[in-house]
Each structure stands twice: as structure tokens, then as C-alpha cells.
Amino acid sequence: MGSDLLRVHDNILYSYDATYIWDNEPRNKAVRDALEEAIHRGLSVVVWPKLDIKDLNDMSQAGLNVLALVQNNTFRGLQAELEFTRWKR
């Protein structure tokens, strides 16, 4: 869904305790901006560790434990801001 994920949140998911996941594309301005906006709104987001794989499907096909990756890299608030700063470099 790319950067439209926040629009879905605003229109449908606003009352749910959801975790928002974008692709692992720190060089993509739209992804960076949307992720940063979600962090500033106080939403739970996944900030990926250093991986050369860009999306959940590719991670799964590479044999990675996607559920564990999501659980271990979900952040909110100041921790999300710190992880975002590390990720976007």
C-alpha cells in the first residue's frame, strides 16, 4: 500500500491497535516521509534492522522468520524516532 497506509489508518483503522509496516526502503522518500509521519502520530511502526531485503514477501522467501522480525522491530514514540534515525541512513 506504500505511503497510502496512513490514509487507510485515518479512514478505517484509527480505532484499532495496529502496527504499521512499510517496505524496507530507506532511500524512498515517500516511505521515509510516511514512516516519519506515523511515528509523529504515535503509531506503532516497524523500523527494519539492517537487511538487504525490501519487503515481507522477499523476507519470507529468503527463509527469514518474518513474525519474529516484526515483533522485535516494532516501536512507538521516542524509541521509534531513534530507530528511524538509524534506519534512514
Helices and strands as residue ranges (DSSP letters): G 2-4, H 5-8, I 9-13, E 19-20, H 29-40, E 44-46, H 56-61, H 66-72, E 74-75, H 77-87
